[in-house]
Amino acid sequence: MNKSFIQKRITELRMEKGVSEYKMSTDMGRSKNYIQAITSGRALPSMTEFLYMCEYLKITPSDFFNEEVDNPALINEAITALKTLSNDDIALVLNNIKRLQQK
């Protein structure tokens, strides 16, 4: 992990969420150029800001560093929804996932 990874990953996750650097900066209560400063390499977020950024992006810190998962926020949303279903409904969803994987 290095600075360029953090820059690139923030950009990827921000774009998946569909927000601009400006909007993400102001939504987080920071100056309008805060995220741009990070993605351009002029700054790095503090640990507190990093955790808040993950919360804003609806991902875990582990998700942030896991490049193998596309759109972790969407996966987290699906997992949260699955937790509200009955075991029978979860089995149906799992069968559908397996069917889709065969295509």
Rosetta blueprint (number, residue, H / E / L):
1 M L
2 N L
3 K H
4 S H
5 F H
6 I H
7 Q H
8 K H
9 R H
10 I H
11 T H
12 E H
13 L H
14 R H
15 M H
16 E H
17 K H
18 G L
19 V L
20 S L
21 E H
22 Y H
23 K H
24 M H
25 S H
26 T H
27 D H
28 M L
29 G L
30 R L
31 S L
32 K L
33 N L
34 Y H
35 I H
36 Q H
37 A H
38 I H
39 T H
40 S L
41 G L
42 R L
43 A L
44 L L
45 P L
46 S L
47 M H
48 T H
49 E H
50 F H
51 L H
52 Y H
53 M H
54 C H
55 E H
56 Y H
57 L H
58 K L
59 I L
60 T L
61 P H
62 S H
63 D H
64 F H
65 F H
66 N L
67 E L
68 E L
69 V L
70 D L
71 N L
72 P H
73 A H
74 L H
75 I H
76 N H
77 E H
78 A H
79 I H
80 T H
81 A H
82 L H
83 K L
84 T L
85 L L
86 S L
87 N H
88 D H
89 D H
90 I H
91 A H
92 L H
93 V H
94 L H
95 N H
96 N H
97 I H
98 K H
99 R H
100 L H
101 Q H
102 Q H
103 K L
